[in-house]
Amino acid sequence: MTTKREVIRRPASLPQRMYEIHTLFHQFLNELQSRSPAIELPGYWIPNIDIYETNAAVVLEIEVPGITPKDFDFTIDGDLIRIKGEKRQEIQEEGSSFRRLERRYGMFERILRLPAEVSEHKVGAIYQDGILKITLPKKASEEQLF
């Protein structure tokens, strides 16, 4: 007596190879890390920051509309920069209530590793059109001194 064998095909959406649990966990962590700037707590927000490097300096451009320069503070410690600030909510008229509140208010703090050693002297900061631009001159290397 012969039995007929049926071919069972996997749907195309299923992975064709088995993943090990640590691979899936690493994929999850990478996805979480890529989305972390979107995770915000009430009374705390995270501004977007671009960092680029020129021959002479490291430049940070921080997107912080509605904040005055006196609301910022930054410190440099080795190859780390700590940027702090606060965006204050305007006082609303008495008797009014919000129907929708999408803008973020509150404190922020970012600690970033700089791509090069910078000098803490002659740091430049310009605030224009909602962008805080911090220019950090690079430290002179040993080769440049001789």
N, C-alpha and C positions, 0 to 999 in steps of 0.2 A: 504494500500500500504506500503510495507516494503522497506526500502533502505538498501543497502549493505554498511557497514562501512569498510573503508580501514584502515589498520594499517600503520602508518607512522613511520619508524624507523630512528633513528639518526645515522649518520655515526660514526664509532668507534673513529674517530679523534677528535670529538667534546667533550668538557667537559660534564660529565654526571650530574654535578650540577652547579648551577648558582654561579658565583663569584661576590662578591661585589666589587665595584670600588676601595675601599681602599686596598683590597687584591691584585688586579692587579697592583696598583701603588707601593705597597711594593715589589712585585716581580720584577718590573721594576727597582726600586732603588737598590735592592740586586744584580741584574744582572749588572747594571752600575758600582756599587762599585767593583764587582769582576773583571771587565775589566779595571778599571781606570788606572792601571799601563801601559796599552797599549796606552793610550791617551797621545800623546806628542806634544809639540809645537815646531816650528822651533827655533833653537838656545837654546833649553832646552831639557833635557832628564832625565829619571828617572832610576837610577840603581836598580837592584834587591838586596834585603837585607834579610838575614836570621838572626833571633835572637834566641838564646837559653840561657838557664840558667843552671849553675852548682851550687854546694853547696856554692862556694866562690865568684862567679862572674856572671855577665851578659855579654854575648859575642855577638858581631855583626859581621857578615861577609858580606862585601859589594862587589858586582861584578863590578869592574871598570877597565877593561883592557885598557892599553894604557895611563894610568895616572900616573904621578910620585907622590911620597908622599908629595912633597911641594905644590901640587895642591889641597890638602885637608885641611879642617878646621872643627872642631867639638867643640860644647860647650854643657855643661850639665846645665840644670836649673831645679832643683827639680827632678821630674820623667820624664822629657823630654830631649831628645838629639836632637840637630840640627846638621846635617851633610851637609856641603857645599863643592863644588868642581867645577872644570872645566876641560873638555877634549878639548884640542886645536887641531884644524885641521892642519895637516902638510901642508906646503906651496908647492903647485904643481909647476912643471916646467913651465917656460914661454912658451906660445904657445900651451899648452895642455888644454884639456877640459874634463870634466867628461862625461862618457857615462852612468854611473850608480853610485849612491851614496847611500849606505844603512847604513853605519856606522853612529852613532849619535855623534855629537859634540856640545859643548856649556856648559852652566852652569847647575848644578843640585843642588837641596836643598831638603832635607827630614827632617821632624820633626816627631819623633816617641816617643810614650809613652813606658817607660821601665817597665818591669814586677816586678821590685824590686827597693828599694832605693839603690843608688850606691854612692860610695865615689868619689869625684872629684880628689883625690890624688892617685898617683900610677896607673894611667890609662896606659894601654899598647896598642901600635898600631904596627902592623907588616904588611908590604905590600909584598906579594909574589904571583907570577903567576897570576897577575890581580885581586887578592882578597885582600882587606883591612880588616884586622881582628882587631877589637877594643875590648879589654878586660877591663871591668869596674868592679872593686872589689865592692862587696856588703858592705853596711854600717853594722857595728856590731850592732846587736839588743840589747835591754836592758837586755834580758835574758843571752846573751853571756858575758856581762860585769861582771856579778856577779858569 
